Amino acid sequence: MTEKLSTDPGYRLAYTVEHEHWYAKSEARILGKAPSPSIHIFKQDNNEQDAWMVLVEDISAIFGSPRIQVRVLDDMFSAFVEVAPFFEALAAEQPRDLLRVQTILDVLGFADETERQRPGARLAGHTLPAEGRIFDQGSRIREGATACSCGEPSPVLPSDNARREWHAEHKTEVRRG
């Protein structure tokens, strides 16, 4: 099970660990209970439309011992064929927890698209001086370049907002490694 899977042009294979999203705790407060730990696995086109989706849930609380459950909606059975190596790995390894399922997905080349940090959240060592505003001899100017506190320079940009957007993208790239 070391060969990475590929998919049709214009599509990607990915997953999200739902209980690790940055907003999971807020959802739990709103719903009054923590959601079941789960992983959504999907094939999605460039417009973020799902071709299919598979849900893997941790149902240990129901059985009192480590246990997972896999759900596929009836109009998405093509997943069984398109990512057969994933289902073969589940059958061979009999994983009892989501961490092992996530490892199988990583080995097969699925992209982890879990948003673990809130977009735009602070990142140590990465601040934008004056929130992207640029001054020349005390006067504020619109067009220009800035730099993150880590030293990464921005291109010349037309506005404060454009510089803030650049910085948010820069921090996202840093988080991804």
Buried (B, 14 or more C-beta within 10 A) or exposed (E): EEEEBEBEEEBBBBBBBBBBBEEBEEBEEEEEEEEBBBBBBBBBBEEEEEBBBBBBBBBBEEEEEEBBEBEBEEEBEEBEEBBEBBBEBBEEEEBBBBEBBBBBBEBBEBEBEBBEBEEEEEBEEBBBBEEBBBEEEEEEEEEBEBBBEEEBEBEEBEBBEBBBBBBEEBBBEBEEE
